[in-house]
Amino acid sequence: ITDMVVVDKYFSVRQGVMNSQDSEDLDNGIGLVTGDDYERFRLLMNLRTLTKRTRWYGRYQQTLELTRLLCMGAATGASLFGHPEYVVVALAIAGGLSAFATLLGGQQRVAMLISTISELHRIRIWWYSLSTVERRLLHHWERLVRDTEGVLLTLACEHIGGVVTPVTVAVNGQDCDSTTWVDSSTVT
């Protein structure tokens, strides 16, 4: 109990609906968010968002490549039919599209997002492989949060890697330039 808020140990959230009768969500009586809630609201939501973003970047990259291919075909057709002025225009457009695709880094972004999605799937599979009792253990909750936030931090660092920014991103003792974790249980 705090002086401002009384924490009800029977309060729980199951799929976005408050439920006070579910004894399965009692857990430790202190935390309002269980590991299952975290998996559902943080990991799963990010997984869905990244999946949609990957599809969008993939379609965008395919459209750019198809347009570039059509411009190259138009240049070839123009040269076969004796229109050199159209060859130059088609090649200029194809070159511009190639430069634009390189600037956006579509293929690298898709690969980065797919890597992140596979890591989040791995974490989710691990979480669902635990028994109900194991999911309630604090060190499993900490691992779920640490691994999920680590994957999302890596994605954020790769995303801003080419951008000069005065802000240093740091979570759980890891920053974008570091590849080692500081274990919070050993820090005094």
Protein Blocks (a to p, Z undefined) as FASTA:
>chain_A
ZZkbccdfkbcceehiacfkbmklnmnomambdfklmmmmmmmmmmmmmmmmmmmmmmmm
mmmmmmmmmmmmmmmmmmmnopaklmmmmmmmmmmmmmmmmmnommmmmmmmmmmmmmmm
mmmmmmmmpcfklmmpmklmmmmmmmmmmmmmmmmmmmmmmpccfbdcdeehiafkbcbd
cdfklpZZ
